[in-house]
Amino acid sequence: MPSDPLPGLEPGLEPGFDVPALPGMTLAEIETPALLLDLDLAEANIALMAARAAAAGVALRPHAKSHRCAEIARMQMAAGAAGVCCQKVAEAEAMVRGGVPDVLLTNDLVDPRKMARAARLARAARITAIADDVSMVPAWSAAAQEAGVELPMLVEIDAGSAACGADPGAPAAAVATAIDAAPGLRFAGMQAYCGVAQHIRSPAERRAKIEAAAERVRLTLDHLSRAGLDCPWITGGGTGSWEFEAAGPWTEVQCGSYVFMDADYQRDAAAPGQALGEFANALILLTTVMSKARPGLAMCDAGLKVQSMESGPPRILEPDPRNSGLEVLGCADEHARVADPNDVLRLGDRLRMTPGHCDPTVNLHDWLVGVRGDAVERLIRVSARGRSW
């Protein structure tokens, strides 16, 4: 292993030890398992979503939890995104440290220490927080005053997922009124994200779910108006549903997975009339066949430590599974079991797969290997990897 810093790497990093590839390498030289990002496809996805949001008249605030990469967040903002969403304070800290100036914390916080960290972060960037309960507001107020900042806050409503969020209407307006009256805080709008809608396979059923969510938003707007509160910012919507939220009354969409896409969204896109089909699968898991001891079965080096299976298995891209019969049957810690009924695979063969769920898969990797064509162009650090506190 060379001891001197290598071109394209941070000082002290070495290929094969710290990173799976080097800029200038070919695909064949990448050590597996590795998570690749097709830069041409990712850049096209970023540009397409920015254009679609602009044409629909809504702001775009991508969810950083999908990529956890400050570099990709900066790419999205350069294409016109208003900022990013983060679920965790540590994730937001990594984004701000990486040059992202505007972060919406879309998850409820109850620990005063986390609130204090978020408020201190607001000295360096525009940080917006949410609340779905009146009891959260005093601690947020104290944190903002201690940090010497005015913190914009949104009231989160239950948009139909029956999880987080105040009940629409009067309960949500009560939270907003408390925010508006609290020193150090400023009521800025509403979060209404219907997570359960993202992977409803039928477009008609997904649309109906968002139309029901829109009624919840309108009910809350009515109660906010009665309380004398303006609500200029209504944020929500994801990759699977954004086109319905963009029809109103939302003013901003929080799509995240569009930059990568994954096998589960491919299953959504297979239904007729899907805007999802416009976005390409830019995230690729590269794996090597490392055992072919039994007919009809191959073992690859991409197990649960490098990919998430909770949304289903990855989809093999090549050899074409329609002709070869290749299919991922399951994963252990280090291995993927691949059905190979025609015995087309040999030891050392490489397979490219679309992960089943992009967000948790990315969080298992330190680096994305940015490729263009057959060459490694650059490495992208997953700068908020594991930052879930």
N, C-alpha and C positions, 0 to 999 in steps of 0.2 A: 504494500500500500504506500503511495506517495505521501510524504509528510508536508509538502508545501501546498498552499491554497491553489485550487485549480480554477481555470476560467469558468465563469458562470455560477460559481458556488460561493457561499459565505465562507469566510476564513475558517480553516480547520476541518471542513467537511470533506469526506472522501467517498468516492463511488464504491458501492458494494458494502460499505460499512455504515455510512450516514445516509446515502441517497441511492435510489435504484438505477439512476442513469445520469449521464452528463450531456450538456448541450453539444450538438454535433453528432451524437451517436445515431445509429439507425434503430428502427424498431426491433430488429433482431438482436441488438446488443443490450437492450433493457433487461435488467434482472427482474425476475418475476417472483411472487405476484406483485404487480404494480398497477396503480390507478392512473390511467391516461386521460388527458383532456385534449380532444381534437379542437385546436384553436380556431380553425376556420369555421367549424360548426358552432362553437360557443360564441364567437364574435357575431355570427349571423343571428343566433338566438337572441343575444343582447340587443342588437339593432332592431330586430323584428318586434320584440316586445315593447321597446321604447316607441317605435312607430305606431304600433297598434294602440297603446295607451294614449298617445298624443292625439291620434285620430278620433278616439272615443271621448276625448275631453276630460280625462282623469289623470291625476298624477300617478307616478309609479314609484313605489318604495319597496324594492325587493327584500325578501327575507334572507338575511345573512346566515341563518341556521342551515340553509341548503349547502352553502359552500365553505363557510367559516374562513374565508380567505380575504384579507384586506385588499389584496391586489385585484381580485375579481370585483369586489365592491367598488373600487375606484374605477374600474372599467365600466361598470353599470352607471355610475354617476357621470362619467365622461360622456356617456350616450344619452344623458338627460334625466336619469333617476333623481328624485328629490332627496334621497337619503337611503338608509337601510333600516330594516327591522332587526332587532335582536331579542332573543328569549331570555338571556342571562346577562347579569351585570359584567361578569368576566369576559363574556363574548363581546359586549359593547366596549369594554376597556381595550381589548385587542384591536377592534375596528378603529377606535379613535387613535390609538398608538400607531396604527398603520396608515393614518392620514385620511380617515373618513370623518367628515365634519358634522354629520347630522344623523342621529340615531333615535329611533322610537323603540322603547322597551315595551314589548307587547305581552309580557307575562306579569302576573300579579306578584308583588313583593310584600312580605310581612315582616321580614327581619330588619330592624332598624339599622343594623350595620350595613346591609346591602343598600338600603335607602341612602345612607350617608355616602357610600361609595358612588352611587349614581349622581347624587347632588354635587359631590366634588368633581366628578367627571364633567359636569355641566359648566365648569369654569373653562374647560378646554374645547368644548364642542356643544352644539345644540342637542340637548338630551330632553326627550319627552317621556313621561311615565304614564301609567294607567292605574285606575283603581275601580273595584267593583263593590266596595263596601265602605260605608261612612267611617267605620272604625280605623281604616287605613290612613285617613286624611291627616290626623294630628301628627303622626310620626313623619309623614312626608313633609308637612309644614315645618316641623322642627329641623329636619335634615336640610331643607332648602335654606332656612334662616341661618343655621350654623355654617353652611358653606358660602353664605352671602350671595345666593343666586335667586332669580325668579324662575321657577320650574313650571313649564307648561304641562298640564295633565289632561288626559282623556278619561271619560267615564266609559268603562267596558260594559256592554250589554250582552246578554245571552241571545245570540242570533239564531239559535235553533239547535245547538249542539248539546244542550243540557249539561254543560260542564262549568267553565268559568263564566263570569258575567252577571251583572245585576239583572233582575227582571226588567223587561222593557217598561216604559211609561213612568209612573210616579216613583217607583223605587230607584230607577236610574237617575231621574231628575233630582232626587234627594242627595245622591252622591255628588252629582255635578254642583248642586247648590253649596254643599259643604266645601268642595274644592274652591269654588269661587270666593267663598268668605274667608278662606284660610290664608294667613300671612305667608308670603314666600311662594305661593302657588297661583297659577293662572289657569282658569278653565279654558281649554282650547278646542274641545270637540269630543268625538265619540269613536270608540272602536267597536265594530260589529263584524266579527269574523266567524263564518260558519264552516268550521273545519270538516264536519261530517259530510259536507256536500262535495268535497274535492274528488272523491273516488266513487261516487255514484255512477255506475256504468252508463245508464240511460241519460242522454242529454235532456230529454223532456222532464225526467224526474229531477235532474239536477237544477234545471231552470225553475221548476215548481218550488224546490227547497229554498232557492234564493229569493223568489218572489214572496214566500212566507217570511223570510228574514227581512225583506224590505218593509213589510208591514210592521214589523217590530221596530225598525228604525224610525218609520214615520210616526208611530205612536209615541216614541221617545222624543222625537223632535217637537211634537205637539206639546208635551208636558214641559219640555225645556223652554219653549216659547211662553207658556203660561207663567213660568218662573222668572221670566225676563232675561233668559240666557240665549245668546246667539250660539250657533253651532256650525261654524264654517268648515270644519274638518271632519269628515266621516271616512274612516279607513277600515279596510277589510278586504276580503277576496283573495283567492289563491290561484295557482296555475290552472286548476281544474274548473274554476267557476268565474274567473275575473270578467269574462265578457258579459255575464249577467249582472254583476254588480256595477259594471261600467254604464249600464243602462239607467242607473239611478236607484236611490238617492246618494250613493257613495261618491265621494270626490277623489278617492285614492285607492289603489289596489296594491296588495302585498305579495304578489306572485314571487315565488322563490325557485321552485324546481325547474322552471322553464329554461334556465341557463344550462342545465345538464340533461333533464328528462331521465326516465328510468323505465324498467320493464312494466311496472304497475301502471304508469301513465300511458304506456304503449297499449295496454289492455283497454284503458279508457278510450284512447284514440281510435281503436278498431271499430267503434260504433259509428254509424253514419252521422254526418252533420257535425263533425267535431273540429273546432278551431285548433285543438291540441295537435292535430296532425301537421300543422305548419312548423312545429318545433322539432329539431333534429336531436337524436340521442348523441350528445357530445362526450359523455362520460363512458369510458371503456375500461373494464377490468381485464388486464392481460395476464394469462395464466399458462402454465406449462404442464403437459402430460408427463407425470412422473412415475406412473405404474400402469402396465397393461397386462397384468398377470392372468386375467380371466377373459374368456371370449365375451363380447358384448358389453364390456364395462371398461371404463378408463378412470383413473384417479388423477386429479389435477391439484396443483399447489395453492388453491384459493379457497380456503375454508372460512369459518365464521370469524376468524381474527382479521379478515380483510374485506368482508362483505356482510351486509345485513340481509336476513332471509325472512323477516317478520311480515313483509308484504309480498311474499312469494319468491320463487327462485329467479336467478338471473336468466337472461335470454341469450343463447349462443348466437353469435352473428355469422361466424364462418368456421369450418365449412358450412354451407347453407343447410340448416337443420331440416328443411323441407325435403331435401334429397338424401341427406346423410342419416337422418333419424336421431341426431344428437340431441340430448336433453339432460339438463341438470336434475338429478334425482334428489339430492340433498347434500348437506354439508356437515362435516365434523369440525373440530377446532382448526385443523390444518389442511383438510382435504375436501375437495368437491367430488362427488360421485357422478359420473357422466354416463348415461346410457349410450352405447355405441353399437347398435344392433347389426350394423353392416361391417363392423371392425375396420373403419376407415382411419382410425387414429393410430399413431406410432409413438413410441417413447421420444420425448423431446419436442413433439409437435406443440405449437402454440395455439391457444384459443382466445378469441376476443369475445367478451361477454358484456351485455348491458346489465348493470346491477338491478336487483329487484326494487330497492328503495335508495335513492341517491343520498339523502341527508345523513342517515346513520352510517352509511358506507364511507362517505368522505371523512367522517369523524374518526375512522379507524386508521387513517393515513396521515403521515407527517407532510407528505409532498404529493402534489399532482404533477405528473410528467406531461408538460405541454408539448404536443407534437403537431407538426404541420407536414402533411404528406407522410413520407417515410422517415422523417428526421425529427430528433428531439430539438426543439427550439429553446425551451427554458424550463426551469423548475419553478413551481408555484407553491410556496409554503402555505400549509393549512394553519394559519397563524392563530386561530382560536380553537384548535383541536383540543378536546378534553376540557375546555374552559366552560364548565357547567355549574359553577357555584355563584 
